[in-house]
Amino acid sequence: MASITIRNLDDDVKRRLRVRAAEHGRSMEEEARDILRQVVGQPNTPRNLGQAIHARFAAVGGIDLPPTKRSAMRPAPDFE
């Protein structure tokens, strides 16, 4: 197993990590490992933009819009 050292960690971040670790009943080191596992442990499967938007707003539900009234297309311009 590899190990890392984190330098220049803000005191507030360290304090919050210590509190979070205590809330979960584990050491700060184990809490940091768990956070890193959650964030970078599993690669996300890429989604297309439509799927990402749908996932974001699926819980909100949808709305029904009336059909758009369309007129006939204009004729193409004649450049001659």
PDB file of N, CA, C and O in Angstrom, chain B, residues numbered from 101:
ATOM      1  N   MET B 101       0.835  -1.183   0.000  1.00  0.00           N
ATOM      2  CA  MET B 101       0.000   0.000   0.000  1.00  0.00           C
ATOM      3  C   MET B 101       0.875   1.241   0.000  1.00  0.00           C
ATOM      4  O   MET B 101       1.935   1.274   0.626  1.00  0.00           O
ATOM      5  N   ALA B 102       0.416   2.258  -0.710  1.00  0.00           N
ATOM      6  CA  ALA B 102       1.136   3.521  -0.787  1.00  0.00           C
ATOM      7  C   ALA B 102       0.703   4.440   0.347  1.00  0.00           C
ATOM      8  O   ALA B 102      -0.349   4.248   0.957  1.00  0.00           O
ATOM      9  N   SER B 103       1.522   5.427   0.613  1.00  0.00           N
ATOM     10  CA  SER B 103       1.159   6.438   1.612  1.00  0.00           C
ATOM     11  C   SER B 103       1.464   7.812   1.033  1.00  0.00           C
ATOM     12  O   SER B 103       2.319   7.957   0.159  1.00  0.00           O
ATOM     13  N   ILE B 104       0.743   8.830   1.538  1.00  0.00           N
ATOM     14  CA  ILE B 104       0.959  10.197   1.094  1.00  0.00           C
ATOM     15  C   ILE B 104       1.042  11.110   2.314  1.00  0.00           C
ATOM     16  O   ILE B 104       0.551  10.779   3.394  1.00  0.00           O
ATOM     17  N   THR B 105       1.665  12.249   2.117  1.00  0.00           N
ATOM     18  CA  THR B 105       1.704  13.291   3.133  1.00  0.00           C
ATOM     19  C   THR B 105       1.047  14.522   2.538  1.00  0.00           C
ATOM     20  O   THR B 105       1.338  14.902   1.404  1.00  0.00           O
ATOM     21  N   ILE B 106       0.168  15.138   3.296  1.00  0.00           N
ATOM     22  CA  ILE B 106      -0.519  16.331   2.820  1.00  0.00           C
ATOM     23  C   ILE B 106       0.034  17.525   3.594  1.00  0.00           C
ATOM     24  O   ILE B 106      -0.133  17.630   4.809  1.00  0.00           O
ATOM     25  N   ARG B 107       0.688  18.407   2.873  1.00  0.00           N
ATOM     26  CA  ARG B 107       1.266  19.591   3.494  1.00  0.00           C
ATOM     27  C   ARG B 107       0.343  20.794   3.284  1.00  0.00           C
ATOM     28  O   ARG B 107      -0.500  20.797   2.387  1.00  0.00           O
ATOM     29  N   ASN B 108       0.518  21.806   4.122  1.00  0.00           N
ATOM     30  CA  ASN B 108      -0.206  23.078   4.016  1.00  0.00           C
ATOM     31  C   ASN B 108      -1.721  22.889   4.070  1.00  0.00           C
ATOM     32  O   ASN B 108      -2.463  23.569   3.361  1.00  0.00           O
ATOM     33  N   LEU B 109      -2.168  21.980   4.898  1.00  0.00           N
ATOM     34  CA  LEU B 109      -3.599  21.763   5.093  1.00  0.00           C
ATOM     35  C   LEU B 109      -4.123  22.840   6.041  1.00  0.00           C
ATOM     36  O   LEU B 109      -3.572  23.044   7.123  1.00  0.00           O
ATOM     37  N   ASP B 110      -5.177  23.519   5.634  1.00  0.00           N
ATOM     38  CA  ASP B 110      -5.753  24.568   6.478  1.00  0.00           C
ATOM     39  C   ASP B 110      -6.170  23.989   7.830  1.00  0.00           C
ATOM     40  O   ASP B 110      -6.649  22.858   7.920  1.00  0.00           O
ATOM     41  N   ASP B 111      -5.980  24.782   8.863  1.00  0.00           N
ATOM     42  CA  ASP B 111      -6.358  24.334  10.210  1.00  0.00           C
ATOM     43  C   ASP B 111      -7.851  24.017  10.285  1.00  0.00           C
ATOM     44  O   ASP B 111      -8.254  23.067  10.957  1.00  0.00           O
ATOM     45  N   ASP B 112      -8.668  24.812   9.595  1.00  0.00           N
ATOM     46  CA  ASP B 112     -10.109  24.581   9.622  1.00  0.00           C
ATOM     47  C   ASP B 112     -10.475  23.262   8.950  1.00  0.00           C
ATOM     48  O   ASP B 112     -11.364  22.550   9.419  1.00  0.00           O
ATOM     49  N   VAL B 113      -9.796  22.936   7.860  1.00  0.00           N
ATOM     50  CA  VAL B 113     -10.061  21.671   7.174  1.00  0.00           C
ATOM     51  C   VAL B 113      -9.668  20.504   8.069  1.00  0.00           C
ATOM     52  O   VAL B 113     -10.391  19.512   8.158  1.00  0.00           O
ATOM     53  N   LYS B 114      -8.524  20.622   8.730  1.00  0.00           N
ATOM     54  CA  LYS B 114      -8.085  19.563   9.640  1.00  0.00           C
ATOM     55  C   LYS B 114      -9.075  19.392  10.789  1.00  0.00           C
ATOM     56  O   LYS B 114      -9.393  18.270  11.184  1.00  0.00           O
ATOM     57  N   ARG B 115      -9.556  20.507  11.317  1.00  0.00           N
ATOM     58  CA  ARG B 115     -10.519  20.433  12.427  1.00  0.00           C
ATOM     59  C   ARG B 115     -11.799  19.742  11.968  1.00  0.00           C
ATOM     60  O   ARG B 115     -12.326  18.878  12.668  1.00  0.00           O
ATOM     61  N   ARG B 116     -12.304  20.127  10.775  1.00  0.00           N
ATOM     62  CA  ARG B 116     -13.530  19.502  10.270  1.00  0.00           C
ATOM     63  C   ARG B 116     -13.331  18.019   9.984  1.00  0.00           C
ATOM     64  O   ARG B 116     -14.243  17.221  10.198  1.00  0.00           O
ATOM     65  N   LEU B 117     -12.148  17.642   9.502  1.00  0.00           N
ATOM     66  CA  LEU B 117     -11.856  16.235   9.273  1.00  0.00           C
ATOM     67  C   LEU B 117     -11.848  15.470  10.590  1.00  0.00           C
ATOM     68  O   LEU B 117     -12.367  14.357  10.673  1.00  0.00           O
ATOM     69  N   ARG B 118     -11.254  16.074  11.624  1.00  0.00           N
ATOM     70  CA  ARG B 118     -11.211  15.431  12.939  1.00  0.00           C
ATOM     71  C   ARG B 118     -12.621  15.249  13.495  1.00  0.00           C
ATOM     72  O   ARG B 118     -12.935  14.199  14.055  1.00  0.00           O
ATOM     73  N   VAL B 119     -13.470  16.263  13.344  1.00  0.00           N
ATOM     74  CA  VAL B 119     -14.854  16.175  13.831  1.00  0.00           C
ATOM     75  C   VAL B 119     -15.626  15.111  13.047  1.00  0.00           C
ATOM     76  O   VAL B 119     -16.356  14.305  13.624  1.00  0.00           O
ATOM     77  N   ARG B 120     -15.452  15.122  11.727  1.00  0.00           N
ATOM     78  CA  ARG B 120     -16.150  14.137  10.891  1.00  0.00           C
ATOM     79  C   ARG B 120     -15.706  12.716  11.247  1.00  0.00           C
ATOM     80  O   ARG B 120     -16.530  11.804  11.313  1.00  0.00           O
ATOM     81  N   ALA B 121     -14.413  12.533  11.474  1.00  0.00           N
ATOM     82  CA  ALA B 121     -13.895  11.214  11.854  1.00  0.00           C
ATOM     83  C   ALA B 121     -14.491  10.771  13.182  1.00  0.00           C
ATOM     84  O   ALA B 121     -14.873   9.612  13.340  1.00  0.00           O
ATOM     85  N   ALA B 122     -14.571  11.690  14.135  1.00  0.00           N
ATOM     86  CA  ALA B 122     -15.149  11.352  15.438  1.00  0.00           C
ATOM     87  C   ALA B 122     -16.618  10.984  15.304  1.00  0.00           C
ATOM     88  O   ALA B 122     -17.091  10.066  15.975  1.00  0.00           O
ATOM     89  N   GLU B 123     -17.342  11.689  14.446  1.00  0.00           N
ATOM     90  CA  GLU B 123     -18.752  11.366  14.233  1.00  0.00           C
ATOM     91  C   GLU B 123     -18.932   9.964  13.670  1.00  0.00           C
ATOM     92  O   GLU B 123     -19.923   9.296  13.962  1.00  0.00           O
ATOM     93  N   HIS B 124     -17.974   9.520  12.865  1.00  0.00           N
ATOM     94  CA  HIS B 124     -18.050   8.185  12.268  1.00  0.00           C
ATOM     95  C   HIS B 124     -17.301   7.137  13.089  1.00  0.00           C
ATOM     96  O   HIS B 124     -17.258   5.968  12.706  1.00  0.00           O
ATOM     97  N   GLY B 125     -16.712   7.546  14.211  1.00  0.00           N
ATOM     98  CA  GLY B 125     -16.039   6.610  15.100  1.00  0.00           C
ATOM     99  C   GLY B 125     -14.770   6.011  14.525  1.00  0.00           C
ATOM    100  O   GLY B 125     -14.498   4.827  14.727  1.00  0.00           O
ATOM    101  N   ARG B 126     -13.993   6.807  13.814  1.00  0.00           N
ATOM    102  CA  ARG B 126     -12.740   6.304  13.253  1.00  0.00           C
ATOM    103  C   ARG B 126     -11.673   7.384  13.302  1.00  0.00           C
ATOM    104  O   ARG B 126     -11.949   8.531  13.655  1.00  0.00           O
ATOM    105  N   SER B 127     -10.459   7.011  12.947  1.00  0.00           N
ATOM    106  CA  SER B 127      -9.341   7.951  12.984  1.00  0.00           C
ATOM    107  C   SER B 127      -9.442   8.936  11.816  1.00  0.00           C
ATOM    108  O   SER B 127     -10.159   8.704  10.842  1.00  0.00           O
ATOM    109  N   MET B 128      -8.704  10.035  11.944  1.00  0.00           N
ATOM    110  CA  MET B 128      -8.670  11.009  10.852  1.00  0.00           C
ATOM    111  C   MET B 128      -8.079  10.372   9.594  1.00  0.00           C
ATOM    112  O   MET B 128      -8.521  10.657   8.481  1.00  0.00           O
ATOM    113  N   GLU B 129      -7.092   9.521   9.776  1.00  0.00           N
ATOM    114  CA  GLU B 129      -6.466   8.861   8.634  1.00  0.00           C
ATOM    115  C   GLU B 129      -7.459   7.958   7.899  1.00  0.00           C
ATOM    116  O   GLU B 129      -7.523   7.963   6.669  1.00  0.00           O
ATOM    117  N   GLU B 130      -8.227   7.189   8.662  1.00  0.00           N
ATOM    118  CA  GLU B 130      -9.231   6.316   8.037  1.00  0.00           C
ATOM    119  C   GLU B 130     -10.339   7.134   7.388  1.00  0.00           C
ATOM    120  O   GLU B 130     -10.849   6.769   6.329  1.00  0.00           O
ATOM    121  N   GLU B 131     -10.707   8.232   8.020  1.00  0.00           N
ATOM    122  CA  GLU B 131     -11.730   9.106   7.436  1.00  0.00           C
ATOM    123  C   GLU B 131     -11.235   9.684   6.111  1.00  0.00           C
ATOM    124  O   GLU B 131     -11.987   9.726   5.138  1.00  0.00           O
ATOM    125  N   ALA B 132      -9.982  10.129   6.065  1.00  0.00           N
ATOM    126  CA  ALA B 132      -9.412  10.657   4.826  1.00  0.00           C
ATOM    127  C   ALA B 132      -9.372   9.575   3.746  1.00  0.00           C
ATOM    128  O   ALA B 132      -9.666   9.849   2.582  1.00  0.00           O
ATOM    129  N   ARG B 133      -9.007   8.342   4.130  1.00  0.00           N
ATOM    130  CA  ARG B 133      -9.003   7.236   3.156  1.00  0.00           C
ATOM    131  C   ARG B 133     -10.395   6.995   2.604  1.00  0.00           C
ATOM    132  O   ARG B 133     -10.564   6.779   1.404  1.00  0.00           O
ATOM    133  N   ASP B 134     -11.398   7.032   3.482  1.00  0.00           N
ATOM    134  CA  ASP B 134     -12.774   6.802   3.041  1.00  0.00           C
ATOM    135  C   ASP B 134     -13.239   7.903   2.089  1.00  0.00           C
ATOM    136  O   ASP B 134     -13.884   7.618   1.080  1.00  0.00           O
ATOM    137  N   ILE B 135     -12.916   9.153   2.405  1.00  0.00           N
ATOM    138  CA  ILE B 135     -13.285  10.270   1.532  1.00  0.00           C
ATOM    139  C   ILE B 135     -12.626  10.097   0.166  1.00  0.00           C
ATOM    140  O   ILE B 135     -13.282  10.265  -0.862  1.00  0.00           O
ATOM    141  N   LEU B 136     -11.344   9.764   0.146  1.00  0.00           N
ATOM    142  CA  LEU B 136     -10.639   9.576  -1.125  1.00  0.00           C
ATOM    143  C   LEU B 136     -11.231   8.408  -1.916  1.00  0.00           C
ATOM    144  O   LEU B 136     -11.377   8.496  -3.135  1.00  0.00           O
ATOM    145  N   ARG B 137     -11.573   7.315  -1.227  1.00  0.00           N
ATOM    146  CA  ARG B 137     -12.200   6.173  -1.916  1.00  0.00           C
ATOM    147  C   ARG B 137     -13.506   6.582  -2.571  1.00  0.00           C
ATOM    148  O   ARG B 137     -13.783   6.195  -3.706  1.00  0.00           O
ATOM    149  N   GLN B 138     -14.316   7.366  -1.859  1.00  0.00           N
ATOM    150  CA  GLN B 138     -15.609   7.785  -2.404  1.00  0.00           C
ATOM    151  C   GLN B 138     -15.435   8.690  -3.614  1.00  0.00           C
ATOM    152  O   GLN B 138     -16.187   8.585  -4.584  1.00  0.00           O
ATOM    153  N   VAL B 139     -14.453   9.572  -3.562  1.00  0.00           N
ATOM    154  CA  VAL B 139     -14.301  10.570  -4.620  1.00  0.00           C
ATOM    155  C   VAL B 139     -13.587  10.011  -5.841  1.00  0.00           C
ATOM    156  O   VAL B 139     -14.018  10.252  -6.969  1.00  0.00           O
ATOM    157  N   VAL B 140     -12.511   9.272  -5.640  1.00  0.00           N
ATOM    158  CA  VAL B 140     -11.729   8.810  -6.782  1.00  0.00           C
ATOM    159  C   VAL B 140     -11.675   7.300  -6.918  1.00  0.00           C
ATOM    160  O   VAL B 140     -10.990   6.786  -7.802  1.00  0.00           O
ATOM    161  N   GLY B 141     -12.371   6.593  -6.074  1.00  0.00           N
ATOM    162  CA  GLY B 141     -12.284   5.132  -6.073  1.00  0.00           C
ATOM    163  C   GLY B 141     -12.855   4.466  -7.304  1.00  0.00           C
ATOM    164  O   GLY B 141     -12.207   3.599  -7.891  1.00  0.00           O
ATOM    165  N   GLN B 142     -14.037   4.847  -7.705  1.00  0.00           N
ATOM    166  CA  GLN B 142     -14.702   4.214  -8.832  1.00  0.00           C
ATOM    167  C   GLN B 142     -14.828   5.211  -9.968  1.00  0.00           C
ATOM    168  O   GLN B 142     -15.359   6.305  -9.776  1.00  0.00           O
ATOM    169  N   PRO B 143     -14.344   4.848 -11.154  1.00  0.00           N
ATOM    170  CA  PRO B 143     -14.516   5.770 -12.278  1.00  0.00           C
ATOM    171  C   PRO B 143     -15.978   5.873 -12.672  1.00  0.00           C
ATOM    172  O   PRO B 143     -16.700   4.876 -12.709  1.00  0.00           O
ATOM    173  N   ASN B 144     -16.397   7.077 -12.960  1.00  0.00           N
ATOM    174  CA  ASN B 144     -17.774   7.291 -13.395  1.00  0.00           C
ATOM    175  C   ASN B 144     -17.903   6.877 -14.849  1.00  0.00           C
ATOM    176  O   ASN B 144     -17.025   7.145 -15.669  1.00  0.00           O
ATOM    177  N   THR B 145     -19.005   6.222 -15.152  1.00  0.00           N
ATOM    178  CA  THR B 145     -19.251   5.902 -16.547  1.00  0.00           C
ATOM    179  C   THR B 145     -19.717   7.179 -17.238  1.00  0.00           C
ATOM    180  O   THR B 145     -20.617   7.857 -16.743  1.00  0.00           O
ATOM    181  N   PRO B 146     -19.121   7.508 -18.361  1.00  0.00           N
ATOM    182  CA  PRO B 146     -19.509   8.757 -19.023  1.00  0.00           C
ATOM    183  C   PRO B 146     -20.948   8.694 -19.531  1.00  0.00           C
ATOM    184  O   PRO B 146     -21.401   7.666 -20.034  1.00  0.00           O
ATOM    185  N   ARG B 147     -21.647   9.799 -19.391  1.00  0.00           N
ATOM    186  CA  ARG B 147     -23.013   9.912 -19.900  1.00  0.00           C
ATOM    187  C   ARG B 147     -23.034  11.023 -20.924  1.00  0.00           C
ATOM    188  O   ARG B 147     -22.196  11.924 -20.913  1.00  0.00           O
ATOM    189  N   ASN B 148     -23.999  10.940 -21.797  1.00  0.00           N
ATOM    190  CA  ASN B 148     -24.120  12.052 -22.720  1.00  0.00           C
ATOM    191  C   ASN B 148     -24.880  13.183 -22.035  1.00  0.00           C
ATOM    192  O   ASN B 148     -25.446  12.988 -20.960  1.00  0.00           O
ATOM    193  N   LEU B 149     -24.895  14.330 -22.633  1.00  0.00           N
ATOM    194  CA  LEU B 149     -25.487  15.511 -22.020  1.00  0.00           C
ATOM    195  C   LEU B 149     -26.967  15.315 -21.719  1.00  0.00           C
ATOM    196  O   LEU B 149     -27.442  15.727 -20.661  1.00  0.00           O
ATOM    197  N   GLY B 150     -27.696  14.693 -22.633  1.00  0.00           N
ATOM    198  CA  GLY B 150     -29.125  14.455 -22.417  1.00  0.00           C
ATOM    199  C   GLY B 150     -29.386  13.601 -21.194  1.00  0.00           C
ATOM    200  O   GLY B 150     -30.289  13.894 -20.411  1.00  0.00           O
ATOM    201  N   GLN B 151     -28.597  12.537 -21.020  1.00  0.00           N
ATOM    202  CA  GLN B 151     -28.767  11.674 -19.846  1.00  0.00           C
ATOM    203  C   GLN B 151     -28.431  12.415 -18.561  1.00  0.00           C
ATOM    204  O   GLN B 151     -29.099  12.233 -17.543  1.00  0.00           O
ATOM    205  N   ALA B 152     -27.397  13.251 -18.605  1.00  0.00           N
ATOM    206  CA  ALA B 152     -27.011  14.010 -17.414  1.00  0.00           C
ATOM    207  C   ALA B 152     -28.105  14.991 -17.014  1.00  0.00           C
ATOM    208  O   ALA B 152     -28.418  15.118 -15.830  1.00  0.00           O
ATOM    209  N   ILE B 153     -28.688  15.685 -17.985  1.00  0.00           N
ATOM    210  CA  ILE B 153     -29.772  16.632 -17.690  1.00  0.00           C
ATOM    211  C   ILE B 153     -30.986  15.884 -17.156  1.00  0.00           C
ATOM    212  O   ILE B 153     -31.610  16.325 -16.190  1.00  0.00           O
ATOM    213  N   HIS B 154     -31.323  14.767 -17.770  1.00  0.00           N
ATOM    214  CA  HIS B 154     -32.475  13.980 -17.312  1.00  0.00           C
ATOM    215  C   HIS B 154     -32.266  13.508 -15.871  1.00  0.00           C
ATOM    216  O   HIS B 154     -33.181  13.606 -15.053  1.00  0.00           O
ATOM    217  N   ALA B 155     -31.080  13.001 -15.555  1.00  0.00           N
ATOM    218  CA  ALA B 155     -30.810  12.523 -14.199  1.00  0.00           C
ATOM    219  C   ALA B 155     -30.911  13.654 -13.183  1.00  0.00           C
ATOM    220  O   ALA B 155     -31.391  13.449 -12.069  1.00  0.00           O
ATOM    221  N   ARG B 156     -30.461  14.842 -13.563  1.00  0.00           N
ATOM    222  CA  ARG B 156     -30.480  15.969 -12.640  1.00  0.00           C
ATOM    223  C   ARG B 156     -31.907  16.396 -12.297  1.00  0.00           C
ATOM    224  O   ARG B 156     -32.192  16.736 -11.148  1.00  0.00           O
ATOM    225  N   PHE B 157     -32.814  16.380 -13.296  1.00  0.00           N
ATOM    226  CA  PHE B 157     -34.145  16.932 -13.097  1.00  0.00           C
ATOM    227  C   PHE B 157     -35.250  15.880 -13.044  1.00  0.00           C
ATOM    228  O   PHE B 157     -36.426  16.243 -13.016  1.00  0.00           O
ATOM    229  N   ALA B 158     -34.918  14.599 -13.030  1.00  0.00           N
ATOM    230  CA  ALA B 158     -35.930  13.539 -13.045  1.00  0.00           C
ATOM    231  C   ALA B 158     -36.847  13.615 -11.822  1.00  0.00           C
ATOM    232  O   ALA B 158     -38.050  13.378 -11.934  1.00  0.00           O
ATOM    233  N   ALA B 159     -36.292  13.939 -10.669  1.00  0.00           N
ATOM    234  CA  ALA B 159     -37.106  13.987  -9.451  1.00  0.00           C
ATOM    235  C   ALA B 159     -38.115  15.120  -9.474  1.00  0.00           C
ATOM    236  O   ALA B 159     -39.140  15.041  -8.797  1.00  0.00           O
ATOM    237  N   VAL B 160     -37.851  16.167 -10.231  1.00  0.00           N
ATOM    238  CA  VAL B 160     -38.756  17.316 -10.291  1.00  0.00           C
ATOM    239  C   VAL B 160     -40.025  16.963 -11.061  1.00  0.00           C
ATOM    240  O   VAL B 160     -41.103  17.470 -10.752  1.00  0.00           O
ATOM    241  N   GLY B 161     -39.899  16.108 -12.047  1.00  0.00           N
ATOM    242  CA  GLY B 161     -41.047  15.748 -12.874  1.00  0.00           C
ATOM    243  C   GLY B 161     -41.050  16.564 -14.146  1.00  0.00           C
ATOM    244  O   GLY B 161     -40.197  17.427 -14.352  1.00  0.00           O
ATOM    245  N   GLY B 162     -41.999  16.286 -14.976  1.00  0.00           N
ATOM    246  CA  GLY B 162     -42.049  16.957 -16.260  1.00  0.00           C
ATOM    247  C   GLY B 162     -43.269  17.857 -16.368  1.00  0.00           C
ATOM    248  O   GLY B 162     -44.099  17.915 -15.462  1.00  0.00           O
ATOM    249  N   ILE B 163     -43.360  18.546 -17.477  1.00  0.00           N
ATOM    250  CA  ILE B 163     -44.524  19.374 -17.756  1.00  0.00           C
ATOM    251  C   ILE B 163     -44.973  19.071 -19.175  1.00  0.00           C
ATOM    252  O   ILE B 163     -44.176  18.660 -20.019  1.00  0.00           O
ATOM    253  N   ASP B 164     -46.239  19.274 -19.423  1.00  0.00           N
ATOM    254  CA  ASP B 164     -46.782  19.080 -20.754  1.00  0.00           C
ATOM    255  C   ASP B 164     -46.962  20.437 -21.414  1.00  0.00           C
ATOM    256  O   ASP B 164     -47.661  21.307 -20.894  1.00  0.00           O
ATOM    257  N   LEU B 165     -46.336  20.603 -22.543  1.00  0.00           N
ATOM    258  CA  LEU B 165     -46.457  21.847 -23.292  1.00  0.00           C
ATOM    259  C   LEU B 165     -47.399  21.626 -24.464  1.00  0.00           C
ATOM    260  O   LEU B 165     -47.428  20.539 -25.042  1.00  0.00           O
ATOM    261  N   PRO B 166     -48.166  22.643 -24.818  1.00  0.00           N
ATOM    262  CA  PRO B 166     -49.042  22.485 -25.982  1.00  0.00           C
ATOM    263  C   PRO B 166     -48.187  22.368 -27.242  1.00  0.00           C
ATOM    264  O   PRO B 166     -47.081  22.906 -27.298  1.00  0.00           O
ATOM    265  N   PRO B 167     -48.701  21.665 -28.251  1.00  0.00           N
ATOM    266  CA  PRO B 167     -47.913  21.551 -29.481  1.00  0.00           C
ATOM    267  C   PRO B 167     -47.686  22.923 -30.105  1.00  0.00           C
ATOM    268  O   PRO B 167     -48.537  23.808 -30.020  1.00  0.00           O
ATOM    269  N   THR B 168     -46.550  23.080 -30.719  1.00  0.00           N
ATOM    270  CA  THR B 168     -46.199  24.333 -31.373  1.00  0.00           C
ATOM    271  C   THR B 168     -46.872  24.397 -32.738  1.00  0.00           C
ATOM    272  O   THR B 168     -46.786  23.460 -33.532  1.00  0.00           O
ATOM    273  N   LYS B 169     -47.542  25.516 -32.999  1.00  0.00           N
ATOM    274  CA  LYS B 169     -48.168  25.693 -34.302  1.00  0.00           C
ATOM    275  C   LYS B 169     -47.105  26.155 -35.277  1.00  0.00           C
ATOM    276  O   LYS B 169     -46.405  27.137 -35.030  1.00  0.00           O
ATOM    277  N   ARG B 170     -46.991  25.456 -36.363  1.00  0.00           N
ATOM    278  CA  ARG B 170     -45.961  25.781 -37.351  1.00  0.00           C
ATOM    279  C   ARG B 170     -46.622  26.120 -38.677  1.00  0.00           C
ATOM    280  O   ARG B 170     -47.650  25.550 -39.044  1.00  0.00           O
ATOM    281  N   SER B 171     -46.020  27.044 -39.374  1.00  0.00           N
ATOM    282  CA  SER B 171     -46.518  27.404 -40.701  1.00  0.00           C
ATOM    283  C   SER B 171     -45.633  26.716 -41.742  1.00  0.00           C
ATOM    284  O   SER B 171     -44.606  26.119 -41.418  1.00  0.00           O
ATOM    285  N   ALA B 172     -46.057  26.818 -42.976  1.00  0.00           N
ATOM    286  CA  ALA B 172     -45.279  26.211 -44.052  1.00  0.00           C
ATOM    287  C   ALA B 172     -43.921  26.897 -44.150  1.00  0.00           C
ATOM    288  O   ALA B 172     -43.784  28.073 -43.812  1.00  0.00           O
ATOM    289  N   MET B 173     -42.927  26.159 -44.612  1.00  0.00           N
ATOM    290  CA  MET B 173     -41.585  26.722 -44.763  1.00  0.00           C
ATOM    291  C   MET B 173     -41.554  27.753 -45.884  1.00  0.00           C
ATOM    292  O   MET B 173     -42.280  27.637 -46.871  1.00  0.00           O
ATOM    293  N   ARG B 174     -40.717  28.747 -45.721  1.00  0.00           N
ATOM    294  CA  ARG B 174     -40.528  29.723 -46.786  1.00  0.00           C
ATOM    295  C   ARG B 174     -39.811  29.050 -47.948  1.00  0.00           C
ATOM    296  O   ARG B 174     -39.038  28.113 -47.751  1.00  0.00           O
ATOM    297  N   PRO B 175     -40.067  29.525 -49.139  1.00  0.00           N
ATOM    298  CA  PRO B 175     -39.301  28.970 -50.249  1.00  0.00           C
ATOM    299  C   PRO B 175     -37.830  29.391 -50.151  1.00  0.00           C
ATOM    300  O   PRO B 175     -37.508  30.460 -49.632  1.00  0.00           O
ATOM    301  N   ALA B 176     -36.970  28.550 -50.649  1.00  0.00           N
ATOM    302  CA  ALA B 176     -35.553  28.850 -50.617  1.00  0.00           C
ATOM    303  C   ALA B 176     -35.257  30.047 -51.525  1.00  0.00           C
ATOM    304  O   ALA B 176     -35.888  30.182 -52.573  1.00  0.00           O
ATOM    305  N   PRO B 177     -34.319  30.914 -51.153  1.00  0.00           N
ATOM    306  CA  PRO B 177     -34.025  32.081 -51.984  1.00  0.00           C
ATOM    307  C   PRO B 177     -33.392  31.653 -53.328  1.00  0.00           C
ATOM    308  O   PRO B 177     -32.684  30.650 -53.421  1.00  0.00           O
ATOM    309  N   ASP B 178     -33.672  32.426 -54.310  1.00  0.00           N
ATOM    310  CA  ASP B 178     -33.120  32.177 -55.639  1.00  0.00           C
ATOM    311  C   ASP B 178     -32.021  33.204 -55.867  1.00  0.00           C
ATOM    312  O   ASP B 178     -32.296  34.402 -55.930  1.00  0.00           O
ATOM    313  N   PHE B 179     -30.783  32.747 -55.990  1.00  0.00           N
ATOM    314  CA  PHE B 179     -29.645  33.652 -56.131  1.00  0.00           C
ATOM    315  C   PHE B 179     -29.257  33.903 -57.598  1.00  0.00           C
ATOM    316  O   PHE B 179     -28.154  34.374 -57.875  1.00  0.00           O
ATOM    317  N   GLU B 180     -30.142  33.595 -58.513  1.00  0.00           N
ATOM    318  CA  GLU B 180     -29.793  33.807 -59.924  1.00  0.00           C
ATOM    319  C   GLU B 180     -30.392  35.060 -60.444  1.00  0.00           C
ATOM    320  O   GLU B 180     -30.203  35.396 -61.613  1.00  0.00           O
TER     321      GLU B 180
END
